[in-house]
Amino acid sequence: MRGGALPPALLCVALGLALAFASRRAWGLSLVAMAVTATAVAIATIPPGWLEGVFLGCWVSVAATAAVVHLPCGLGLWGSLALSLNAGLWSGAVVALAGSRLDLLKALLCLLVLLPAARVVGWRAPIVVKVVSSWLIAVAALAATLQFLPALPGYMPDHLE
């Protein structure tokens, strides 16, 4: 859960699922905003001491973005744009600190989940997308709380390694 590709990829999946409930005209602007923001932050220099805070922020963003699918009204243009900028910021920061630029490309490809999710929502079966989003919320909550648990022998590097 601490790799450079997995947290941004799950954040992109959460964004794709949330955008499935937005209007189609919001998709293009949101996806471009997310990609540009993530790329700009990924090439920026971020102090290594921020690693724990960046991972926590990314996991909180995964949970918050995935929870948006449960809004009764869906997303408007400005809400979609705000979510995309947030996702780009945290994805880029995780990649800058713990991954490679190839990890960012892998994560951005996960945005393609938007297409099947939008099709499922169009079939009037949004419960499927909401169940997947709930799973993402649970995974993000678990990953975020693991940072605060005391280190047990199985989680710390062994002195023999």
C-alpha positions in Angstrom: 0.0 0.0 0.0 3.1 2.2 0.1 4.1 1.9 -3.5 4.3 4.7 -5.9 1.6 3.5 -8.3 -1.1 2.0 -6.1 -2.4 5.0 -4.1 -2.6 7.3 -7.2 -4.2 4.5 -9.2 -6.9 4.0 -6.6 -7.4 7.7 -6.5 -7.8 7.8 -10.2 -10.3 4.9 -10.0 -12.3 6.8 -7.4 -12.3 9.9 -9.6 -13.4 8.0 -12.6 -16.3 6.5 -10.6 -17.3 9.9 -9.3 -17.2 11.5 -12.8 -19.5 8.7 -14.0 -22.2 10.6 -12.1 -21.3 14.0 -13.7 -22.4 15.5 -16.9 -20.4 14.5 -20.0 -19.3 18.0 -20.7 -17.5 18.0 -17.3 -15.5 15.0 -18.3 -13.0 16.5 -20.7 -12.2 19.5 -18.5 -11.9 17.4 -15.4 -9.6 14.8 -17.0 -7.3 17.4 -18.5 -7.2 19.3 -15.2 -6.3 16.1 -13.3 -3.6 15.0 -15.8 -2.0 18.5 -15.9 -2.0 18.9 -12.2 -0.6 15.5 -11.5 2.1 15.9 -14.0 3.1 19.4 -12.7 3.2 18.2 -9.1 5.1 15.0 -10.0 8.0 16.9 -11.6 8.1 19.4 -8.7 10.5 19.0 -5.8 8.8 17.9 -2.6 10.7 17.6 0.7 11.1 13.9 1.6 9.9 14.7 5.2 6.4 15.1 3.8 6.1 11.5 2.8 3.8 10.4 5.6 1.5 13.4 5.2 1.3 13.0 1.5 0.3 9.3 1.8 -2.3 10.2 4.4 -3.6 13.0 2.2 -3.8 10.7 -0.7 -5.8 8.0 1.2 -8.2 10.6 2.6 -8.7 11.9 -0.9 -9.4 8.4 -2.1 -12.1 8.0 0.5 -13.6 11.5 0.0 -13.6 11.2 -3.8 -15.2 7.7 -3.7 -17.9 9.0 -1.3 -19.0 11.6 -3.8 -21.0 8.9 -5.7 -23.4 8.8 -2.8 -24.5 12.4 -3.3 -28.1 12.6 -4.4 -27.5 15.3 -7.0 -24.3 14.0 -8.6 -21.5 16.4 -9.5 -21.7 19.7 -11.3 -18.9 21.2 -13.5 -17.2 23.0 -10.6 -17.4 20.0 -8.3 -15.9 17.8 -10.9 -13.1 20.3 -11.5 -12.4 20.6 -7.8 -12.2 16.8 -7.4 -9.9 16.5 -10.4 -7.5 19.2 -9.1 -7.5 17.5 -5.7 -6.8 14.1 -7.2 -4.1 15.5 -9.4 -2.4 17.2 -6.5 -2.2 14.1 -4.3 -1.4 11.7 -7.2 1.4 13.9 -8.3 2.8 14.3 -4.8 2.8 10.5 -4.2 4.6 9.9 -7.5 7.1 12.6 -6.8 8.0 11.2 -3.4 7.6 7.4 -3.8 7.4 6.5 -7.5 8.5 7.0 -11.0 6.9 8.9 -13.9 5.8 5.6 -15.3 3.8 5.1 -12.1 1.9 8.3 -13.0 1.1 6.9 -16.4 -0.2 3.7 -14.9 -2.4 5.7 -12.5 -3.7 7.9 -15.2 -4.7 4.9 -17.2 -7.0 3.9 -14.3 -9.2 6.9 -15.2 -10.5 4.8 -18.0 -12.8 3.2 -15.5 -15.0 6.2 -16.2 -16.3 4.7 -19.4 -17.7 1.4 -18.1 -18.9 3.1 -14.9 -20.8 5.7 -16.9 -22.3 3.0 -19.0 -23.5 1.1 -15.9 -25.0 4.4 -14.5 -26.7 4.9 -17.9 -28.2 1.5 -17.6 -29.9 2.7 -14.4 -27.8 0.4 -12.2 -25.8 2.9 -10.2 -25.7 0.6 -7.2 -22.9 -1.3 -8.9 -20.7 1.8 -9.0 -21.7 2.7 -5.5 -20.6 -0.7 -4.2 -17.2 -0.5 -5.8 -16.8 3.0 -4.4 -17.7 1.8 -0.9 -15.0 -0.8 -1.3 -12.5 1.9 -2.2 -13.6 3.9 0.9 -12.9 0.8 3.1 -9.5 0.2 1.5 -8.5 3.9 1.9 -9.6 3.9 5.5 -7.6 0.8 6.3 -4.5 2.1 4.5 -4.8 5.5 6.3 -5.1 4.0 9.7 -2.2 1.6 9.3 0.1 4.6 9.4 -0.9 5.2 13.0 -0.6 1.7 14.4 2.5 0.8 16.4 5.2 -1.0 14.5 5.0 -4.7 15.0 7.9 -7.1 14.3 6.4 -8.3 11.0 6.1 -4.7 9.7 9.6 -3.5 10.4 12.6 -4.4 8.3 14.7 -7.1 9.9 18.2 -6.3 10.9 19.4 -9.3 8.9 18.0 -8.0 5.6 
